[in-house]
Amino acid sequence: MNSDESWLTFDEEAKVLHNKVRAFAGWPGTRAKLQLMNQNGEPDVLDIKVISTNVSTSCDKVGDENEILFSGNSLLVPCSGSTWLEV
């Protein structure tokens, strides 16, 4: 196991990613890159460390299939298989 394996890609199902976060807890931890649009409408890439996740198979929020949503204190990230990873 090396630190390059700790990166999350959201083209996998949320359950797989959730298990990866649990497996890499401690060292090296899990990380992800998110692309956000800045105030000028230009893309910025944000590197985040993912500490805790939950799996959600349904989301009552409506958004683009690649759109990250906010729910309370969590981010909802769309994953493969119409699943959502709550970060």
Secondary structure, DSSP 8 states (H G I E B T S, - for coil): --GGGGB--TTSBHHHHHHHHHHTTTTT-EEEEEEEE-TTS-EEEEEEEE---EEES---S---TT--EEETTEEEEE-BTT-EEE-
